[in-house]
Structure formats: structure tokens, C-alpha cells
Amino acid sequence: MLSDELYLAIEKMKYDKKNYPLGEVTTPWIHLQDAVDCGSVSPMEAYNAIELGYVSEHLKVRKSRYQHLVK
């Protein structure tokens, strides 16, 4: 289950400092949000990705409704 805190942390990764969307760069983050919500990625793994600043390859292959969009 995606907590409000984790949701907001991932949302921050989708926008630049002026609050403009980052475009195609947001797709892995959208996938990550849904994967956490589905349960195929743990919240701790998502927090680790946020700390790294990118979604690792091993998280990109996890099940979500947006998996087919992630490169």
C-alpha cells in the first residue's frame, strides 16, 4: 500500500524545481508508484530509489500497469 508520505516523495521526483513536469523522465516514477500500490515493489525499495534519484533496472521489471512503458 502506498502511504501518503511515499506518494508525495515520488511526486516530487516527477517535477523540477519550478514545478514543471519532467516529461518522459516521469514514466519510471509512475511505474514505481503503481508497482508499490500493486505490491510488487516494497515501500523500502521505493524509498531507496528516491534516495538514489532514479529507478533501478531491477525495479523496472516489476509488475505494474505501466511496465510496458518503461524502457
C-alpha atoms as an extended CHARMM CRD file, in Angstrom:
* protein
*
        71  EXT
         1         1  MET       CA              0.0000000000        0.0000000000        0.0000000000  PROA      1               0.0000000000
         2         2  LEU       CA              1.2830000000        3.4270000000       -0.9500000000  PROA      2               0.0000000000
         3         3  SER       CA              1.4310000000        5.7660000000        2.0420000000  PROA      3               0.0000000000
         4         4  ASP       CA              0.7610000000        9.4830000000        1.6740000000  PROA      4               0.0000000000
         5         5  GLU       CA              4.3680000000       10.2410000000        2.5730000000  PROA      5               0.0000000000
         6         6  LEU       CA              5.7370000000        7.8980000000       -0.0990000000  PROA      6               0.0000000000
         7         7  TYR       CA              3.2340000000        9.2050000000       -2.6570000000  PROA      7               0.0000000000
         8         8  LEU       CA              4.3780000000       12.7850000000       -2.0760000000  PROA      8               0.0000000000
         9         9  ALA       CA              8.0510000000       11.7910000000       -2.1900000000  PROA      9               0.0000000000
        10        10  ILE       CA              7.5770000000       10.1080000000       -5.5820000000  PROA      10              0.0000000000
        11        11  GLU       CA              5.5080000000       13.0490000000       -6.8450000000  PROA      11              0.0000000000
        12        12  LYS       CA              8.4470000000       15.3640000000       -6.0890000000  PROA      12              0.0000000000
        13        13  MET       CA             10.6350000000       13.1920000000       -8.3370000000  PROA      13              0.0000000000
        14        14  LYS       CA              8.3130000000       13.8920000000      -11.3010000000  PROA      14              0.0000000000
        15        15  TYR       CA              8.7390000000       17.6800000000      -11.2860000000  PROA      15              0.0000000000
        16        16  ASP       CA             11.6440000000       20.1040000000      -11.4980000000  PROA      16              0.0000000000
        17        17  LYS       CA             12.3480000000       22.9180000000       -9.0340000000  PROA      17              0.0000000000
        18        18  LYS       CA              9.9100000000       25.2480000000      -10.8130000000  PROA      18              0.0000000000
        19        19  ASN       CA              7.1930000000       22.5760000000      -10.5340000000  PROA      19              0.0000000000
        20        20  TYR       CA              7.2280000000       21.7790000000      -14.2660000000  PROA      20              0.0000000000
        21        21  PRO       CA              6.6990000000       18.1190000000      -15.2220000000  PROA      21              0.0000000000
        22        22  LEU       CA              9.8490000000       16.3760000000      -16.4140000000  PROA      22              0.0000000000
        23        23  GLY       CA              8.1180000000       14.6560000000      -19.3470000000  PROA      23              0.0000000000
        24        24  GLU       CA              9.2990000000       11.1900000000      -20.3130000000  PROA      24              0.0000000000
        25        25  VAL       CA             11.5800000000       11.0370000000      -17.2740000000  PROA      25              0.0000000000
        26        26  THR       CA              8.4600000000       10.6340000000      -15.1120000000  PROA      26              0.0000000000
        27        27  THR       CA              7.4330000000        7.2780000000      -16.6360000000  PROA      27              0.0000000000
        28        28  PRO       CA              9.6570000000        5.1370000000      -14.3590000000  PROA      28              0.0000000000
        29        29  TRP       CA              8.3280000000        7.0230000000      -11.3320000000  PROA      29              0.0000000000
        30        30  ILE       CA              4.7220000000        6.4540000000      -12.4020000000  PROA      30              0.0000000000
        31        31  HSD       CA              5.5630000000        2.7690000000      -12.8300000000  PROA      31              0.0000000000
        32        32  LEU       CA              7.1720000000        2.7130000000       -9.3820000000  PROA      32              0.0000000000
        33        33  GLN       CA              4.1130000000        4.2770000000       -7.7400000000  PROA      33              0.0000000000
        34        34  ASP       CA              1.8270000000        1.6930000000       -9.2880000000  PROA      34              0.0000000000
        35        35  ALA       CA              4.2130000000       -1.1820000000       -8.5090000000  PROA      35              0.0000000000
        36        36  VAL       CA              4.2090000000       -0.2110000000       -4.8280000000  PROA      36              0.0000000000
        37        37  ASP       CA              0.4270000000        0.0550000000       -4.9140000000  PROA      37              0.0000000000
        38        38  CYS       CA              0.2020000000       -3.4230000000       -6.5320000000  PROA      38              0.0000000000
        39        39  GLY       CA              2.6490000000       -4.8540000000       -4.0130000000  PROA      39              0.0000000000
        40        40  SER       CA              5.3560000000       -5.9400000000       -6.4600000000  PROA      40              0.0000000000
        41        41  VAL       CA              7.7600000000       -3.3160000000       -5.0400000000  PROA      41              0.0000000000
        42        42  SER       CA              8.1030000000       -2.7160000000       -1.3120000000  PROA      42              0.0000000000
        43        43  PRO       CA              7.9310000000        0.8130000000        0.1040000000  PROA      43              0.0000000000
        44        44  MET       CA             11.5270000000        0.4340000000        1.3190000000  PROA      44              0.0000000000
        45        45  GLU       CA             12.7020000000       -0.3060000000       -2.2380000000  PROA      45              0.0000000000
        46        46  ALA       CA             10.8210000000        2.7770000000       -3.4460000000  PROA      46              0.0000000000
        47        47  TYR       CA             12.4460000000        4.9680000000       -0.7750000000  PROA      47              0.0000000000
        48        48  ASN       CA             15.8450000000        3.6060000000       -1.8400000000  PROA      48              0.0000000000
        49        49  ALA       CA             15.0960000000        4.6030000000       -5.4460000000  PROA      49              0.0000000000
        50        50  ILE       CA             14.1270000000        8.0990000000       -4.3140000000  PROA      50              0.0000000000
        51        51  GLU       CA             17.3590000000        8.3600000000       -2.3520000000  PROA      51              0.0000000000
        52        52  LEU       CA             19.3260000000        7.2730000000       -5.4420000000  PROA      52              0.0000000000
        53        53  GLY       CA             17.4220000000        9.7030000000       -7.6520000000  PROA      53              0.0000000000
        54        54  TYR       CA             16.4620000000        7.1110000000      -10.2700000000  PROA      54              0.0000000000
        55        55  VAL       CA             14.5390000000        3.8590000000      -10.6410000000  PROA      55              0.0000000000
        56        56  SER       CA             16.9760000000        0.9340000000      -10.8050000000  PROA      56              0.0000000000
        57        57  GLU       CA             16.7310000000       -1.6780000000      -13.5510000000  PROA      57              0.0000000000
        58        58  HSD       CA             15.6620000000       -4.4280000000      -11.1440000000  PROA      58              0.0000000000
        59        59  LEU       CA             12.6410000000       -2.3210000000      -10.1380000000  PROA      59              0.0000000000
        60        60  LYS       CA             11.6930000000       -1.5240000000      -13.7250000000  PROA      60              0.0000000000
        61        61  VAL       CA             10.8820000000       -5.1870000000      -14.4220000000  PROA      61              0.0000000000
        62        62  ARG       CA              8.4290000000       -5.4870000000      -11.5310000000  PROA      62              0.0000000000
        63        63  LYS       CA              4.7200000000       -5.7990000000      -12.3060000000  PROA      63              0.0000000000
        64        64  SER       CA              2.6390000000       -2.6330000000      -12.7540000000  PROA      64              0.0000000000
        65        65  ARG       CA              0.0600000000       -1.3010000000      -15.1710000000  PROA      65              0.0000000000
        66        66  TYR       CA              2.7660000000        0.9100000000      -16.7020000000  PROA      66              0.0000000000
        67        67  GLN       CA              5.5480000000       -1.6660000000      -17.0050000000  PROA      67              0.0000000000
        68        68  HSD       CA              5.2660000000       -1.7890000000      -20.8050000000  PROA      68              0.0000000000
        69        69  LEU       CA              6.0670000000        1.9380000000      -20.9850000000  PROA      69              0.0000000000
        70        70  VAL       CA              9.3320000000        1.7420000000      -19.0250000000  PROA      70              0.0000000000
        71        71  LYS       CA             12.4690000000        1.4890000000      -21.1430000000  PROA      71              0.0000000000
